[in-house]
């Protein structure tokens, strides 16, 4: 039952509109605020973690609202009442600052998940000296991914380091998946990435296990639907292509983590 509830929450996170998310959270907070949780029924973080498969006490954290814990599973955020009775998903906003507090936490979770993946599983295009790093979920067959890659030197010239993670949108067994694995298995991965994004064929021997499946799973965990999907060092998710100057402007000006949807997505 608990696992089914969690699965339902994650599915809602992908499919619900922002308005419905807000209604869900608001309704739940009203219920909780109208029925104060008595101190003698509040559970410890360890007790709450024990209710959920794969969750440790370290994944149960205080939330901005008294009587509610934040529960983190990978890059996903949910909330649970301190008595362990209510589980819900959505965004918490600070109305004084107009800040989406949940998205800040999601950003931290995304950045942590990417750091846990490790740069040894990425293909990196970097200037000798860089000021900023972005991680790009890419599909070698995606038109806007190819456009971004044609400008990779321009990003680098602005001090932006590009770290590529594979996200073949069609999934396992597709041409894009096979090409991603060929790029990874190439002796010169950067040259192979450039060739693949020009639509040129690669002739590369199978090198065994690649990080493509792991990276694809990470993209699905982030609820990525199209590519390119750009993640900043702070964990902001930019859903689509941005030209070099606009990406730099975003990086320089972004004060609060948020989901930015660009029209440049396939």
N, C-alpha and C positions, 0 to 999 in steps of 0.2 A: 504493500500500500504506500509506504513512504517513498520507495523508488518511483512508483507510478506518479506520485505527486510531483517529485522533482522533475521527471521527464516532461510532465505537463507544463511546468513552469518554464523550462528552457524552450519548449515549443512556442509557448505564448510570447516569450521574449523576442523570438524571430518574427512572429506573425501579427502581433497586435499593433495597432496604431499607437502613436504617442498619447493621443487623447484617451484611449481605452486603458493604457498603462496607468495614466494619472488617475482615472476613475477607480481602477483596482486598488491602487495604493491608498487613495483618499478614503475609500470605503473601509478598508482594513484598519487604517489608523483611527478612524472614528469609532469603530467597534472597540479597539483596544483602549482608547482614551476614555470611553464611557464605562469601561469595566476595569478599574485599576487592578493591577496584579499584586496580590498580597505578598509580603516578603517571605512568608513561610511556604509559598508554592513556587517561588522563583528557582529555577534550576541553575546548576553551574554550567560553565562552558563545556566541560567534559561530559556532563550528563546529556546536554543537547547534542553534542557531536556524536555520542553513542547512538542516537536515534537515526542517524543517516549513514548509509554505506559509504565508505571511502572518505569520510570527513573526520578530521582530528580536531582537538581543542584549539589548535593554532589557527584553524579555519573559521572559528567563531569569534567575532570581534564586536566591541561596542559599536552601536550605530549612533547617529546624531540625535535619536529620539530615545528618551528614557523608557525602559521596559521592552526594548526591541534590540535583538542582536543582528549583526550582519553575518551572513554565512557565505563564504567564498569557496567555490569549487572551480579550480583552474582560473579562467578569466570571467566566470559567471558569478553574479551577485544575486543573492536572495536574502530575505529577512525572516526571522523567526521570533515569536514572542518569548519573553524570558521565562514563561511557564511551560514552554515547549508545545503549546496547543495550536498556535496559528503559524502557518507558513505562507509567505506571499512574495510576489515579484513585481518590480516596477521601479520608478525613479522617485527619489526624495528630493524636493527642491527647498532651498532656503529662500523664503519669500522676501527677506530683508535685503539679500544680496542678489536675488534672481539667479542663483547658482545651482546647477544640477549636481548635488552632492554624490549621488550614485554614480554618475558618469565619471566624476573624479576618481572614484574607487575602481571603476571598470578600467580606466586608463592605466592606473597603477598595476592592476592585474594583467592587462595586456602587455605592458612593458616588462613585467616580471616573467611572463610566459615566454616572450621572445628572448630575453636574456638567458632563460633556462635552456632554450633550444641550442644556443651557442653559435658563435660566428663560424665555427668549423663546418657548419652545415649550411652556410650561406655562400653565395657568389657575390663578391664585393667589388664595386667600382669606386675608387677613392682617389682624391687628389693627394699630393704629397703632404699637404697641410690642410686639415679640414676643421670646420667650425661646428658643423651640424651633421647628424646622422639620421637617415630615415630608412625604414625597412619596408620593402615593396613586395607584396604578394603579387606574383606575375604569372601570366599564362603566355607561353611563347607564341601562341596563335592569335592572341587578342590584339585588335587594331590599335587601341590606345596604349597598350603595353609596348607595342612596337614604336609608336610615336614617342613615348617617354624615353625609350632606349636610344632612339636616334638623337636625342638631346642629352644623353648622359654626360658628355663632355661639358655642356653648358651648366648642368647642375654642379658638376665638379668644380668648374671655374668660379662658381659662387660659394665654394666652400662646403658644398653639401655632398656627403658620402652616401652612396646608394648601396644598400644591402638587399639582395634579391632572395626571396623565399618562393618556392614553387607552389602555384595553386592552379593546376590544370582543371578548368571549370567543368569539363565533361566527366571527370572522375577516372577511376582505374580502368585500364584497358583501352583508353582512347588514344588517338594519334598524339594529342597534346601531352598526355602522360608519358607515352613512349619517348617523345622528343625530349621532354624534361629529364628523363633518366639518361638519355644519350648525352645531353649537355653535361650532366653531372659526371658521367663516366669518361668524358673527354680529357685528354692530357692537358689541354689548355681550355679550361672551363669558360673563361671570359671570352675568348675568341669564338668558342662554340655557341655561347649565348648570343653573340652578335650575329653569327651565321643563321642560327635558328630563327631569330627575330627578323631576318631578311627573307625568311621562307625558303632558305636553301637546305638541301638534305644533308644529314650527317651520317657518316659511316663509322660507327664506334662499336667496339666489342662490349659485351655485357660485363659489368664490373661487380656484379653481385648486388648486395643491399645498398640502396640509395636513401637519402632523406626525404624523397618526394612524398611518400605515404604519410610520414610524420608531419610534414609541413602542410599537406592538404588537410589533415585532421585538425591541425591548429587553426587553419583558416575557417573551417567549419565551426570550430568552437567559438571563434570570433563572430560568427554569423555573417561571414563574407559571402556575398551573392555575385559580385562582378569584380573584374580586374581592370586596371591596377587598383589595389587597395593599399594606401600608404599609411604607415604607423610612425608617428614621431617618437622621439626619445621619451617623452612624457606619457606615451600611450594613446595620444589622440588618434582617432581613426578617420582618415580622409577617404571617402568612398569614391574614388575616381582620379583621373589624370588632372594634374595642375601643371601649367608651364613653369619653367625654372624660376622666373622672377616672382610669380604668384606663390609658389611654394616657399620661397625664401621669405616673402612678406608674411605669409601665414605663420611660419616658424618664429619670426621676429616679433610678431604682434599678438600671437595667441597668449592670452592671459589665463583663460580657463579651458580645461580639456572639454571637448565637445565633439559630437559626430558632425562632420562636414560632408555634404553630398555634392560632388562635382558632377557636371554633365558628362565628363570624359570617362565613361566606363563602358565596358563591353560585357 
